[in-house]
Amino acid sequence: MLIARQKKQENIAEYLLYMWQLEDILRSYELDIDKVQQSLIDPVYHTEEEKKEARDWYEGLIMMMKSEGVQKEGHLQINKNLVIDLTDLHLRLLKDPKESAYIGVYYNTLPHIVALRAKSGNNDVSELETCFTALYGYLLLKLQKREISGETQAAIAQITGLLRLLSQKYKAVEEE
């Protein structure tokens, strides 16, 4: 909860990836708040007030996952909405002639996005969602200590640069 709050303020792309990871973690605990309490809340939060706030937050996420039917896979609507908001900003930046740096990074990233979409066979998702999915998959591979090809690392480096820049633009817009 504290990490999510901090990431949301500092880097919206990291926040989204964290929330996707949290969805998977909650699934691994079978959406059982008592297991979450034992593994995620009690070791981290010390006062009863902090524990109650954290439990309420996790319980809210679990309830949303159940009500939205994403117990096994998929993403919460709040996270989907964030991807939509980021996509809207991304498209506005691409149309803004003053954003030549962002546009340049995007066009350098585009071949990687196209290749990822071709590999996945899923052209129904936005380019940004493709980027987030690739980055999340990369993070999972690293956690599993799996070998990652140089080609994949290069693509991820480019995608990371685009998402970092987009996050900075998002933060600037939010602070206005």
C-alpha positions as CSV (number, residue, x, y, z in Angstrom):
1,M,0.0,0.0,0.0
2,L,2.7,2.4,0.9
3,I,4.8,1.4,-2.0
4,A,1.9,1.8,-4.4
5,R,1.2,5.3,-3.0
6,Q,4.8,6.3,-3.4
7,K,5.1,4.9,-6.9
8,K,1.9,6.6,-8.0
9,Q,3.3,10.0,-7.1
10,E,6.8,9.4,-8.4
11,N,6.6,7.2,-11.5
12,I,3.2,6.2,-13.0
13,A,4.7,3.4,-15.2
14,E,6.3,1.8,-12.1
15,Y,3.0,2.1,-10.3
16,L,1.1,0.3,-13.0
17,L,3.7,-2.5,-13.1
18,Y,3.6,-2.7,-9.3
19,M,-0.2,-3.0,-9.4
20,W,-0.1,-5.7,-12.1
21,Q,2.4,-7.6,-9.9
22,L,0.2,-7.1,-6.9
23,E,-2.8,-8.6,-8.8
24,D,-0.6,-11.7,-9.4
25,I,0.5,-11.8,-5.8
26,L,-3.0,-11.6,-4.5
27,R,-3.9,-14.5,-6.9
28,S,-1.0,-16.5,-5.5
29,Y,-2.6,-16.1,-2.1
30,E,-5.9,-17.2,-3.6
31,L,-7.5,-13.8,-2.8
32,D,-7.5,-14.8,0.8
33,I,-7.1,-11.8,3.1
34,D,-5.9,-13.8,6.0
35,K,-2.9,-15.1,3.9
36,V,-2.3,-11.6,2.7
37,Q,-2.4,-10.4,6.3
38,Q,0.1,-13.0,7.4
39,S,2.5,-12.5,4.5
40,L,2.2,-8.9,3.3
41,I,0.7,-6.9,6.1
42,D,2.0,-8.2,9.5
43,P,5.7,-8.3,8.4
44,V,5.6,-4.7,7.0
45,Y,3.2,-2.7,9.1
46,H,3.7,-2.2,12.9
47,T,0.9,-0.3,14.5
48,E,-2.7,-1.6,14.6
49,E,-3.8,1.5,12.7
50,E,-1.4,0.9,9.9
51,K,-2.3,-2.8,9.7
52,K,-6.0,-2.0,9.6
53,E,-5.5,0.6,6.8
54,A,-3.4,-1.9,4.8
55,R,-5.9,-4.7,5.4
56,D,-8.7,-2.5,4.2
57,W,-6.8,-1.5,1.1
58,Y,-5.9,-5.1,0.2
59,E,-9.4,-6.2,1.0
60,G,-10.7,-3.6,-1.4
61,L,-8.4,-4.8,-4.2
62,I,-9.5,-8.4,-3.5
63,M,-13.2,-7.4,-3.6
64,M,-12.6,-5.5,-6.9
65,M,-10.8,-8.5,-8.4
66,K,-13.7,-10.8,-7.5
67,S,-16.5,-8.4,-8.6
68,E,-14.6,-7.7,-11.9
69,G,-14.0,-11.4,-12.6
70,V,-10.2,-11.1,-12.7
71,Q,-9.5,-13.8,-10.1
72,K,-7.5,-15.9,-12.5
73,E,-6.2,-13.4,-15.1
74,G,-6.6,-10.0,-16.4
75,H,-6.4,-6.6,-14.8
76,L,-8.5,-4.4,-12.6
77,Q,-10.5,-1.7,-14.3
78,I,-8.6,1.0,-12.3
79,N,-5.4,-0.3,-13.9
80,K,-7.0,-0.5,-17.4
81,N,-8.2,3.0,-17.0
82,L,-4.7,4.1,-16.2
83,V,-3.5,2.5,-19.4
84,I,-6.2,4.4,-21.3
85,D,-5.2,7.7,-19.6
86,L,-1.5,7.1,-20.5
87,T,-2.5,6.2,-24.0
88,D,-4.4,9.4,-24.4
89,L,-1.4,11.4,-23.1
90,H,0.9,9.4,-25.4
91,L,-1.3,10.3,-28.4
92,R,-1.5,14.0,-27.5
93,L,2.3,14.1,-27.2
94,L,2.7,12.5,-30.6
95,K,0.6,15.3,-32.1
96,D,2.4,18.1,-30.3
97,P,5.2,19.6,-32.5
98,K,6.9,20.8,-29.3
99,E,7.4,17.2,-28.1
100,S,10.1,16.3,-30.7
101,A,12.2,14.5,-28.1
102,Y,9.2,12.3,-27.1
103,I,8.3,11.7,-30.7
104,G,11.9,10.7,-31.5
105,V,12.0,8.2,-28.6
106,Y,8.7,6.8,-29.7
107,Y,9.8,6.3,-33.4
108,N,13.0,4.6,-32.1
109,T,10.8,2.3,-30.0
110,L,8.2,1.6,-32.7
111,P,10.0,-1.3,-34.4
112,H,10.2,-3.1,-31.1
113,I,6.5,-2.6,-30.5
114,V,5.7,-3.9,-33.9
115,A,7.8,-6.9,-33.4
116,L,6.3,-7.7,-30.0
117,R,2.8,-7.3,-31.4
118,A,3.6,-9.7,-34.3
119,K,5.0,-12.2,-31.8
120,S,2.0,-12.0,-29.5
121,G,-0.5,-12.0,-32.3
122,N,-2.6,-9.6,-30.3
123,N,-3.1,-6.4,-32.2
124,D,-6.3,-5.5,-30.2
125,V,-4.3,-3.9,-27.4
126,S,-2.8,-0.4,-27.5
127,E,0.9,0.1,-28.3
128,L,1.4,1.2,-24.7
129,E,-0.2,-1.8,-23.3
130,T,2.1,-3.9,-25.5
131,C,5.0,-2.0,-23.9
132,F,3.8,-2.6,-20.4
133,T,3.1,-6.2,-21.1
134,A,6.6,-6.7,-22.5
135,L,8.2,-4.9,-19.5
136,Y,6.1,-6.9,-17.0
137,G,7.1,-10.2,-18.8
138,Y,10.7,-9.1,-18.7
139,L,10.5,-8.5,-15.0
140,L,9.0,-11.9,-14.4
141,L,11.8,-13.5,-16.4
142,K,14.4,-11.7,-14.3
143,L,12.6,-12.9,-11.1
144,Q,12.7,-16.4,-12.4
145,K,16.4,-15.9,-13.2
146,R,15.7,-17.0,-16.8
147,E,18.1,-16.2,-19.6
148,I,17.2,-13.1,-21.6
149,S,18.4,-12.6,-25.1
150,G,20.4,-9.5,-26.2
151,E,17.6,-8.6,-28.6
152,T,15.0,-8.7,-25.8
153,Q,17.3,-6.6,-23.6
154,A,17.7,-4.0,-26.3
155,A,13.9,-3.9,-26.9
156,I,13.3,-3.5,-23.2
157,A,15.9,-0.8,-22.8
158,Q,14.1,1.2,-25.6
159,I,10.7,0.6,-24.2
160,T,11.9,1.6,-20.7
161,G,13.1,4.8,-22.1
162,L,9.8,5.6,-23.7
163,L,7.8,4.7,-20.5
164,R,10.2,6.7,-18.4
165,L,9.7,9.8,-20.6
166,L,5.9,9.2,-20.7
167,S,5.9,9.0,-16.8
168,Q,7.7,12.3,-16.6
169,K,5.2,13.9,-18.9
170,Y,2.3,12.4,-16.9
171,K,3.7,13.7,-13.6
172,A,4.2,17.2,-15.1
173,V,0.6,17.2,-16.4
174,E,-0.7,16.0,-13.0
175,E,1.2,18.7,-11.1
176,E,-0.2,21.5,-13.3
